[in-house]
Amino acid sequence: MSSLNEEMADVQTEIDQVRELLRTEVPNLFEFDVTVSRIEYNANNNSVTLTVEPSSEARKQISEEFGGVRVRMDDQLTFEFQFTSDV
């Protein structure tokens, strides 16, 4: 039987792995450069919430995509991923 400290360390390792996966994979969902700026685990909902912000290059990329239009970005996107269990 493992100790509480070992179990907490295992959970933290899993959360860190999820964070790294999200930082790597989420930007691939967009046609322009974005930065994953905040990732928070919510134990009550067993979910991870992350914030995505356009990078400094995104405005230029979007402008070029739409033929040189002026692009203004003032906001961010927030996603919540709910964990499920196969057990």
Backbone atoms as SQL, in Angstrom:
CREATE TABLE atoms (id INTEGER PRIMARY KEY, chain TEXT, resi INTEGER, resn TEXT, atom TEXT, x REAL, y REAL, z REAL);
INSERT INTO atoms VALUES
  (1, 'A', 1, 'MET', 'N', 0.837, -1.170, 0.000),
  (2, 'A', 1, 'MET', 'CA', 0.000, 0.000, 0.000),
  (3, 'A', 1, 'MET', 'C', 0.888, 1.241, 0.000),
  (4, 'A', 2, 'SER', 'N', 0.581, 2.177, -0.892),
  (5, 'A', 2, 'SER', 'CA', 1.417, 3.366, -0.994),
  (6, 'A', 2, 'SER', 'C', 0.966, 4.434, -0.004),
  (7, 'A', 3, 'SER', 'N', 1.887, 5.301, 0.298),
  (8, 'A', 3, 'SER', 'CA', 1.584, 6.374, 1.248),
  (9, 'A', 3, 'SER', 'C', 0.851, 7.508, 0.527),
  (10, 'A', 4, 'LEU', 'N', 0.254, 8.373, 1.308),
  (11, 'A', 4, 'LEU', 'CA', -0.451, 9.527, 0.757),
  (12, 'A', 4, 'LEU', 'C', 0.501, 10.415, -0.036),
  (13, 'A', 5, 'ASN', 'N', 1.717, 10.584, 0.466),
  (14, 'A', 5, 'ASN', 'CA', 2.705, 11.404, -0.242),
  (15, 'A', 5, 'ASN', 'C', 3.034, 10.818, -1.611),
  (16, 'A', 6, 'GLU', 'N', 3.155, 9.509, -1.692),
  (17, 'A', 6, 'GLU', 'CA', 3.444, 8.866, -2.978),
  (18, 'A', 6, 'GLU', 'C', 2.285, 9.041, -3.946),
  (19, 'A', 7, 'GLU', 'N', 1.076, 8.887, -3.431),
  (20, 'A', 7, 'GLU', 'CA', -0.100, 9.058, -4.279),
  (21, 'A', 7, 'GLU', 'C', -0.217, 10.490, -4.781),
  (22, 'A', 8, 'MET', 'N', 0.040, 11.467, -3.911),
  (23, 'A', 8, 'MET', 'CA', 0.002, 12.869, -4.308),
  (24, 'A', 8, 'MET', 'C', 1.074, 13.165, -5.360),
  (25, 'A', 9, 'ALA', 'N', 2.237, 12.575, -5.193),
  (26, 'A', 9, 'ALA', 'CA', 3.316, 12.762, -6.177),
  (27, 'A', 9, 'ALA', 'C', 2.912, 12.182, -7.520),
  (28, 'A', 10, 'ASP', 'N', 2.243, 11.023, -7.504),
  (29, 'A', 10, 'ASP', 'CA', 1.770, 10.408, -8.749),
  (30, 'A', 10, 'ASP', 'C', 0.741, 11.298, -9.439),
  (31, 'A', 11, 'VAL', 'N', -0.161, 11.859, -8.658),
  (32, 'A', 11, 'VAL', 'CA', -1.182, 12.755, -9.219),
  (33, 'A', 11, 'VAL', 'C', -0.516, 13.985, -9.812),
  (34, 'A', 12, 'GLN', 'N', 0.434, 14.570, -9.105),
  (35, 'A', 12, 'GLN', 'CA', 1.120, 15.753, -9.613),
  (36, 'A', 12, 'GLN', 'C', 1.854, 15.441, -10.912),
  (37, 'A', 13, 'THR', 'N', 2.463, 14.269, -10.995),
  (38, 'A', 13, 'THR', 'CA', 3.148, 13.860, -12.220),
  (39, 'A', 13, 'THR', 'C', 2.165, 13.744, -13.375),
  (40, 'A', 14, 'GLU', 'N', 1.009, 13.164, -13.119),
  (41, 'A', 14, 'GLU', 'CA', -0.008, 13.044, -14.162),
  (42, 'A', 14, 'GLU', 'C', -0.508, 14.414, -14.608),
  (43, 'A', 15, 'ILE', 'N', -0.721, 15.324, -13.672),
  (44, 'A', 15, 'ILE', 'CA', -1.164, 16.676, -14.014),
  (45, 'A', 15, 'ILE', 'C', -0.098, 17.384, -14.849),
  (46, 'A', 16, 'ASP', 'N', 1.160, 17.238, -14.467),
  (47, 'A', 16, 'ASP', 'CA', 2.245, 17.849, -15.227),
  (48, 'A', 16, 'ASP', 'C', 2.303, 17.289, -16.655),
  (49, 'A', 17, 'GLN', 'N', 2.051, 15.995, -16.801),
  (50, 'A', 17, 'GLN', 'CA', 2.038, 15.380, -18.136),
  (51, 'A', 17, 'GLN', 'C', 0.890, 15.921, -18.979),
  (52, 'A', 18, 'VAL', 'N', -0.272, 16.106, -18.369),
  (53, 'A', 18, 'VAL', 'CA', -1.416, 16.670, -19.077),
  (54, 'A', 18, 'VAL', 'C', -1.113, 18.107, -19.496),
  (55, 'A', 19, 'ARG', 'N', -0.536, 18.882, -18.602),
  (56, 'A', 19, 'ARG', 'CA', -0.167, 20.269, -18.940),
  (57, 'A', 19, 'ARG', 'C', 0.764, 20.308, -20.142),
  (58, 'A', 20, 'GLU', 'N', 1.782, 19.476, -20.127),
  (59, 'A', 20, 'GLU', 'CA', 2.742, 19.448, -21.231),
  (60, 'A', 20, 'GLU', 'C', 2.070, 19.042, -22.536),
  (61, 'A', 21, 'LEU', 'N', 1.201, 18.047, -22.470),
  (62, 'A', 21, 'LEU', 'CA', 0.465, 17.610, -23.661),
  (63, 'A', 21, 'LEU', 'C', -0.402, 18.741, -24.207),
  (64, 'A', 22, 'LEU', 'N', -1.105, 19.454, -23.330),
  (65, 'A', 22, 'LEU', 'CA', -1.947, 20.564, -23.770),
  (66, 'A', 22, 'LEU', 'C', -1.118, 21.683, -24.383),
  (67, 'A', 23, 'ARG', 'N', 0.017, 22.007, -23.771),
  (68, 'A', 23, 'ARG', 'CA', 0.881, 23.059, -24.322),
  (69, 'A', 23, 'ARG', 'C', 1.408, 22.680, -25.703),
  (70, 'A', 24, 'THR', 'N', 1.577, 21.407, -25.950),
  (71, 'A', 24, 'THR', 'CA', 2.084, 20.937, -27.232),
  (72, 'A', 24, 'THR', 'C', 0.980, 20.807, -28.278),
  (73, 'A', 25, 'GLU', 'N', -0.154, 20.241, -27.913),
  (74, 'A', 25, 'GLU', 'CA', -1.187, 19.886, -28.871),
  (75, 'A', 25, 'GLU', 'C', -2.189, 21.002, -29.198),
  (76, 'A', 26, 'VAL', 'N', -2.584, 21.797, -28.217),
  (77, 'A', 26, 'VAL', 'CA', -3.622, 22.811, -28.450),
  (78, 'A', 26, 'VAL', 'C', -3.227, 23.813, -29.537),
  (79, 'A', 27, 'PRO', 'N', -1.998, 24.315, -29.570),
  (80, 'A', 27, 'PRO', 'CA', -1.658, 25.257, -30.648),
  (81, 'A', 27, 'PRO', 'C', -1.840, 24.677, -32.051),
  (82, 'A', 28, 'ASN', 'N', -1.763, 23.360, -32.192),
  (83, 'A', 28, 'ASN', 'CA', -1.951, 22.726, -33.497),
  (84, 'A', 28, 'ASN', 'C', -3.392, 22.803, -33.984),
  (85, 'A', 29, 'LEU', 'N', -4.318, 23.179, -33.111),
  (86, 'A', 29, 'LEU', 'CA', -5.724, 23.293, -33.495),
  (87, 'A', 29, 'LEU', 'C', -6.020, 24.582, -34.248),
  (88, 'A', 30, 'PHE', 'N', -5.080, 25.516, -34.262),
  (89, 'A', 30, 'PHE', 'CA', -5.303, 26.833, -34.843),
  (90, 'A', 30, 'PHE', 'C', -4.472, 27.019, -36.106),
  (91, 'A', 31, 'GLU', 'N', -4.978, 27.828, -37.003),
  (92, 'A', 31, 'GLU', 'CA', -4.280, 28.142, -38.253),
  (93, 'A', 31, 'GLU', 'C', -3.287, 29.284, -38.067),
  (94, 'A', 32, 'PHE', 'N', -3.219, 29.847, -36.891),
  (95, 'A', 32, 'PHE', 'CA', -2.283, 30.919, -36.589),
  (96, 'A', 32, 'PHE', 'C', -1.636, 30.608, -35.245),
  (97, 'A', 33, 'ASP', 'N', -0.553, 31.327, -34.954),
  (98, 'A', 33, 'ASP', 'CA', 0.210, 31.051, -33.735),
  (99, 'A', 33, 'ASP', 'C', -0.552, 31.489, -32.487),
  (100, 'A', 34, 'VAL', 'N', -0.620, 30.588, -31.532),
  (101, 'A', 34, 'VAL', 'CA', -1.220, 30.893, -30.243),
  (102, 'A', 34, 'VAL', 'C', -0.280, 30.426, -29.137),
  (103, 'A', 35, 'THR', 'N', -0.510, 30.974, -27.958),
  (104, 'A', 35, 'THR', 'CA', 0.245, 30.597, -26.773),
  (105, 'A', 35, 'THR', 'C', -0.730, 30.112, -25.718),
  (106, 'A', 36, 'VAL', 'N', -0.440, 28.961, -25.156),
  (107, 'A', 36, 'VAL', 'CA', -1.229, 28.469, -24.025),
  (108, 'A', 36, 'VAL', 'C', -0.640, 29.146, -22.798),
  (109, 'A', 37, 'SER', 'N', -1.416, 30.076, -22.221),
  (110, 'A', 37, 'SER', 'CA', -0.839, 30.928, -21.185),
  (111, 'A', 37, 'SER', 'C', -1.142, 30.494, -19.762),
  (112, 'A', 38, 'ARG', 'N', -2.204, 29.765, -19.552),
  (113, 'A', 38, 'ARG', 'CA', -2.578, 29.390, -18.180),
  (114, 'A', 38, 'ARG', 'C', -3.252, 28.032, -18.217),
  (115, 'A', 39, 'ILE', 'N', -2.836, 27.152, -17.372),
  (116, 'A', 39, 'ILE', 'CA', -3.461, 25.833, -17.247),
  (117, 'A', 39, 'ILE', 'C', -3.720, 25.590, -15.771),
  (118, 'A', 40, 'GLU', 'N', -4.989, 25.320, -15.433),
  (119, 'A', 40, 'GLU', 'CA', -5.357, 25.089, -14.035),
  (120, 'A', 40, 'GLU', 'C', -6.152, 23.797, -13.905),
  (121, 'A', 41, 'TYR', 'N', -5.805, 23.003, -12.924),
  (122, 'A', 41, 'TYR', 'CA', -6.532, 21.774, -12.631),
  (123, 'A', 41, 'TYR', 'C', -7.590, 22.073, -11.580),
  (124, 'A', 42, 'ASN', 'N', -8.821, 21.623, -11.804),
  (125, 'A', 42, 'ASN', 'CA', -9.916, 21.804, -10.856),
  (126, 'A', 42, 'ASN', 'C', -10.286, 20.431, -10.307),
  (127, 'A', 43, 'ALA', 'N', -9.878, 20.162, -9.088),
  (128, 'A', 43, 'ALA', 'CA', -10.128, 18.852, -8.472),
  (129, 'A', 43, 'ALA', 'C', -11.614, 18.610, -8.248),
  (130, 'A', 44, 'ASN', 'N', -12.390, 19.664, -7.994),
  (131, 'A', 44, 'ASN', 'CA', -13.825, 19.496, -7.755),
  (132, 'A', 44, 'ASN', 'C', -14.549, 18.976, -8.993),
  (133, 'A', 45, 'ASN', 'N', -14.150, 19.455, -10.173),
  (134, 'A', 45, 'ASN', 'CA', -14.784, 19.032, -11.430),
  (135, 'A', 45, 'ASN', 'C', -13.982, 17.971, -12.153),
  (136, 'A', 46, 'ASN', 'N', -12.787, 17.659, -11.640),
  (137, 'A', 46, 'ASN', 'CA', -11.863, 16.760, -12.316),
  (138, 'A', 46, 'ASN', 'C', -11.664, 17.218, -13.764),
  (139, 'A', 47, 'SER', 'N', -11.275, 18.489, -13.889),
  (140, 'A', 47, 'SER', 'CA', -11.101, 19.075, -15.211),
  (141, 'A', 47, 'SER', 'C', -9.880, 19.988, -15.236),
  (142, 'A', 48, 'VAL', 'N', -9.460, 20.309, -16.444),
  (143, 'A', 48, 'VAL', 'CA', -8.368, 21.241, -16.653),
  (144, 'A', 48, 'VAL', 'C', -8.911, 22.384, -17.493),
  (145, 'A', 49, 'THR', 'N', -8.657, 23.617, -17.053),
  (146, 'A', 49, 'THR', 'CA', -9.040, 24.798, -17.805),
  (147, 'A', 49, 'THR', 'C', -7.769, 25.457, -18.310),
  (148, 'A', 50, 'LEU', 'N', -7.779, 25.848, -19.589),
  (149, 'A', 50, 'LEU', 'CA', -6.611, 26.520, -20.133),
  (150, 'A', 50, 'LEU', 'C', -7.025, 27.745, -20.912),
  (151, 'A', 51, 'THR', 'N', -6.121, 28.698, -20.956),
  (152, 'A', 51, 'THR', 'CA', -6.342, 29.938, -21.685),
  (153, 'A', 51, 'THR', 'C', -5.394, 29.969, -22.872),
  (154, 'A', 52, 'VAL', 'N', -5.955, 30.332, -24.022),
  (155, 'A', 52, 'VAL', 'CA', -5.179, 30.429, -25.253),
  (156, 'A', 52, 'VAL', 'C', -5.210, 31.876, -25.711),
  (157, 'A', 53, 'GLU', 'N', -4.036, 32.426, -25.982),
  (158, 'A', 53, 'GLU', 'CA', -3.928, 33.796, -26.461),
  (159, 'A', 53, 'GLU', 'C', -3.190, 33.812, -27.789),
  (160, 'A', 54, 'PRO', 'N', -3.601, 34.677, -28.710),
  (161, 'A', 54, 'PRO', 'CA', -2.868, 34.802, -29.969),
  (162, 'A', 54, 'PRO', 'C', -1.439, 35.267, -29.686),
  (163, 'A', 55, 'SER', 'N', -0.482, 34.709, -30.402),
  (164, 'A', 55, 'SER', 'CA', 0.904, 35.144, -30.236),
  (165, 'A', 55, 'SER', 'C', 1.106, 36.470, -30.949),
  (166, 'A', 56, 'SER', 'N', 2.283, 37.025, -30.809),
  (167, 'A', 56, 'SER', 'CA', 2.578, 38.293, -31.469),
  (168, 'A', 56, 'SER', 'C', 2.558, 38.158, -32.990),
  (169, 'A', 57, 'GLU', 'N', 2.781, 36.981, -33.504),
  (170, 'A', 57, 'GLU', 'CA', 2.761, 36.749, -34.955),
  (171, 'A', 57, 'GLU', 'C', 1.355, 36.509, -35.502),
  (172, 'A', 58, 'ALA', 'N', 0.395, 36.204, -34.643),
  (173, 'A', 58, 'ALA', 'CA', -0.951, 35.834, -35.096),
  (174, 'A', 58, 'ALA', 'C', -1.617, 36.942, -35.892),
  (175, 'A', 59, 'ARG', 'N', -1.515, 38.163, -35.440),
  (176, 'A', 59, 'ARG', 'CA', -2.149, 39.292, -36.131),
  (177, 'A', 59, 'ARG', 'C', -1.644, 39.380, -37.574),
  (178, 'A', 60, 'LYS', 'N', -0.336, 39.274, -37.746),
  (179, 'A', 60, 'LYS', 'CA', 0.265, 39.327, -39.089),
  (180, 'A', 60, 'LYS', 'C', -0.210, 38.145, -39.937),
  (181, 'A', 61, 'GLN', 'N', -0.233, 36.949, -39.351),
  (182, 'A', 61, 'GLN', 'CA', -0.654, 35.753, -40.089),
  (183, 'A', 61, 'GLN', 'C', -2.103, 35.863, -40.544),
  (184, 'A', 62, 'ILE', 'N', -2.974, 36.334, -39.667),
  (185, 'A', 62, 'ILE', 'CA', -4.392, 36.462, -40.017),
  (186, 'A', 62, 'ILE', 'C', -4.575, 37.552, -41.063),
  (187, 'A', 63, 'SER', 'N', -3.857, 38.649, -40.918),
  (188, 'A', 63, 'SER', 'CA', -3.930, 39.737, -41.897),
  (189, 'A', 63, 'SER', 'C', -3.534, 39.245, -43.281),
  (190, 'A', 64, 'GLU', 'N', -2.450, 38.505, -43.366),
  (191, 'A', 64, 'GLU', 'CA', -2.004, 37.964, -44.650),
  (192, 'A', 64, 'GLU', 'C', -3.017, 36.973, -45.216),
  (193, 'A', 65, 'GLU', 'N', -3.609, 36.161, -44.357),
  (194, 'A', 65, 'GLU', 'CA', -4.605, 35.170, -44.796),
  (195, 'A', 65, 'GLU', 'C', -5.806, 35.839, -45.444),
  (196, 'A', 66, 'PHE', 'N', -6.192, 37.006, -44.934),
  (197, 'A', 66, 'PHE', 'CA', -7.374, 37.701, -45.449),
  (198, 'A', 66, 'PHE', 'C', -7.020, 38.868, -46.367),
  (199, 'A', 67, 'GLY', 'N', -5.826, 38.828, -46.952),
  (200, 'A', 67, 'GLY', 'CA', -5.477, 39.803, -47.968),
  (201, 'A', 67, 'GLY', 'C', -5.063, 41.163, -47.441),
  (202, 'A', 68, 'GLY', 'N', -4.469, 41.225, -46.288),
  (203, 'A', 68, 'GLY', 'CA', -3.934, 42.472, -45.770),
  (204, 'A', 68, 'GLY', 'C', -4.878, 43.304, -44.936),
  (205, 'A', 69, 'VAL', 'N', -6.020, 42.738, -44.530),
  (206, 'A', 69, 'VAL', 'CA', -6.941, 43.503, -43.682),
  (207, 'A', 69, 'VAL', 'C', -6.286, 43.790, -42.339),
  (208, 'A', 70, 'ARG', 'N', -6.748, 44.836, -41.692),
  (209, 'A', 70, 'ARG', 'CA', -6.238, 45.175, -40.361),
  (210, 'A', 70, 'ARG', 'C', -6.909, 44.270, -39.331),
  (211, 'A', 71, 'VAL', 'N', -6.133, 43.679, -38.457),
  (212, 'A', 71, 'VAL', 'CA', -6.638, 42.734, -37.466),
  (213, 'A', 71, 'VAL', 'C', -6.401, 43.299, -36.074),
  (214, 'A', 72, 'ARG', 'N', -7.428, 43.263, -35.271),
  (215, 'A', 72, 'ARG', 'CA', -7.326, 43.704, -33.876),
  (216, 'A', 72, 'ARG', 'C', -7.713, 42.535, -32.981),
  (217, 'A', 73, 'MET', 'N', -6.891, 42.250, -32.000),
  (218, 'A', 73, 'MET', 'CA', -7.152, 41.152, -31.074),
  (219, 'A', 73, 'MET', 'C', -7.062, 41.675, -29.656),
  (220, 'A', 74, 'ASP', 'N', -8.138, 41.514, -28.916),
  (221, 'A', 74, 'ASP', 'CA', -8.163, 42.017, -27.554),
  (222, 'A', 74, 'ASP', 'C', -8.504, 40.954, -26.519),
  (223, 'A', 75, 'ASP', 'N', -8.740, 39.739, -26.948),
  (224, 'A', 75, 'ASP', 'CA', -9.283, 38.776, -26.003),
  (225, 'A', 75, 'ASP', 'C', -8.510, 37.478, -26.047),
  (226, 'A', 76, 'GLN', 'N', -8.994, 36.525, -25.307),
  (227, 'A', 76, 'GLN', 'CA', -8.405, 35.204, -25.211),
  (228, 'A', 76, 'GLN', 'C', -9.517, 34.172, -25.247),
  (229, 'A', 77, 'LEU', 'N', -9.141, 32.946, -25.503),
  (230, 'A', 77, 'LEU', 'CA', -10.081, 31.836, -25.480),
  (231, 'A', 77, 'LEU', 'C', -9.816, 30.995, -24.243),
  (232, 'A', 78, 'THR', 'N', -10.877, 30.481, -23.635),
  (233, 'A', 78, 'THR', 'CA', -10.730, 29.600, -22.488),
  (234, 'A', 78, 'THR', 'C', -11.423, 28.280, -22.794),
  (235, 'A', 79, 'PHE', 'N', -10.718, 27.183, -22.550),
  (236, 'A', 79, 'PHE', 'CA', -11.248, 25.845, -22.784),
  (237, 'A', 79, 'PHE', 'C', -11.249, 25.085, -21.470),
  (238, 'A', 80, 'GLU', 'N', -12.236, 24.215, -21.303),
  (239, 'A', 80, 'GLU', 'CA', -12.252, 23.328, -20.138),
  (240, 'A', 80, 'GLU', 'C', -12.356, 21.897, -20.643),
  (241, 'A', 81, 'PHE', 'N', -11.415, 21.083, -20.237),
  (242, 'A', 81, 'PHE', 'CA', -11.388, 19.674, -20.606),
  (243, 'A', 81, 'PHE', 'C', -11.762, 18.851, -19.384),
  (244, 'A', 82, 'GLN', 'N', -12.803, 18.059, -19.500),
  (245, 'A', 82, 'GLN', 'CA', -13.277, 17.202, -18.409),
  (246, 'A', 82, 'GLN', 'C', -12.600, 15.843, -18.521),
  (247, 'A', 83, 'PHE', 'N', -12.051, 15.359, -17.430),
  (248, 'A', 83, 'PHE', 'CA', -11.444, 14.034, -17.411),
  (249, 'A', 83, 'PHE', 'C', -12.521, 12.975, -17.258),
  (250, 'A', 84, 'THR', 'N', -12.303, 11.857, -17.885),
  (251, 'A', 84, 'THR', 'CA', -13.186, 10.704, -17.719),
  (252, 'A', 84, 'THR', 'C', -12.349, 9.523, -17.265),
  (253, 'A', 85, 'SER', 'N', -12.997, 8.531, -16.752),
  (254, 'A', 85, 'SER', 'CA', -12.292, 7.358, -16.253),
  (255, 'A', 85, 'SER', 'C', -12.804, 6.110, -16.959),
  (256, 'A', 86, 'ASP', 'N', -11.876, 5.237, -17.313),
  (257, 'A', 86, 'ASP', 'CA', -12.222, 3.967, -17.941),
  (258, 'A', 86, 'ASP', 'C', -12.378, 2.869, -16.899),
  (259, 'A', 87, 'VAL', 'N', -12.121, 3.203, -15.651),
  (260, 'A', 87, 'VAL', 'CA', -12.141, 2.204, -14.577),
  (261, 'A', 87, 'VAL', 'C', -13.543, 2.039, -14.061);
